[in-house]
Amino acid sequence: MSPSLRQKVGQLFIAGFHGTDSKDPWVDDVARQIKLGEVGGIILFSYNIQNSAQLKELTGFFNQLDDQLLISVDQEGGRVQRLAPVQGFQGFPSAETLSHQPISEVAACYRAMAKEMVSHGINLDFAPCVDLNPEGYKCPVVGDLQRSYSTNPSEVVSYAGALIDAFHAENLLAVIKHFPGHGSAQGDSHEGFVDVTDCWDERELIPFYDLTRQKTVDMVMTAHIFNAHLDPAVPASFSKQTLDLLRRQGYEGIIISDDLHMGAIQDHYDVIDATLQALNAGCDMVILSNNKAAAAGVSTFVPSPEILPILIDGVVAAVKRGDIFENRIDEAYGRVLALKKRLP
């Protein structure tokens, strides 16, 4: 049976939730969406993870509902790892720390990281961060957190490539981020609007171009940064002319927006409008974290299980109004299906 428009739209969302157990009300809501075929994936945060046994039980519950569900996490190492030692997991070094190690050792480390995630039911990791670390300054949410490998694009490509190859060897999907480059930003897009026009360097595009040309990249995540050099009107996540830079390089995989619940978006856009802008610009998937920490600068933000169904309704209505063409939905849906066919 062919999927409905509503199901195709739902597959374009990766959604966050609150809960740790299949009996939790919000988990039950997510399960209902999965059974309907109206969510492409979920994203796990530290508050969803208590320990190894609990995580395996939770992901196993979701996998029984849909064995092609994208079960994702942010696991970079260092300051950004949801499977952390405090919960009984291994713990891994940051990108900056690993950048001083031989590639062979880095590959072994990332292989171990991938094995831990896959053994706990995770099939998609929002890593590696391929943002450059500019000379003499560190972005508060990239370089300052040791998430960048280097100031040198070729070194970033080398270390990020080692991660991607190690992940693929363990059947784990990888996502390079944050296009077109967040490393030079002097603010935090979790808290609000960030303009990189005066500090961004075209060299920040190189890791994205070089890695996507290798045809190994599963997804590219956008940055919610404003860069007037690339688009004088809207942030990168909503900019067709910015995202088309990737397509002109021959990249045909999924482009996914960074979390639409981040402060940079919540401050300026209604979430339905933000979703439509991202999809129309060329994003094939969007993240809705439902994580208050993502909207750190927005006191009015309230996570809710109702957000995803409302957004699906909003996008379906927009298709019927002609505000977004159904062939754009079909194009994005096709890319999601193609990626999911590669899951074990």
Secondary structure, 3 states (H helix, E strand, C coil): CCCCHHHHHHCCEEEECCCCCCCCHHHHHHHHHHHCCCCCEEEECHHHCCCHHHHHHHHHHHHHHCCCCEEEECEEECCEECCCHHHCCCCCCCHHHHCCCCHHHHHHHHHHHHHHHHHCCCCEECCCECCCCCCCCCCCCCHHHCCCCCCCHHHHHHHHHHHHHHHHHCCCEEEEEEECCCCCCCCCCCCCCEECCCCCCHHHHHHHHHHHHCCCCCEEEECCEECCCCCCCCCHHHCHHHHHHHHHCCCCCEEECCCCCCHHHHCCCCHHHHHHHHHHHCCCEEEECCCHHHHCCCCCCCCCCCHHHHHHHHHHHHHHHCCCCHHHHHHHHHHHHHHHCCCC
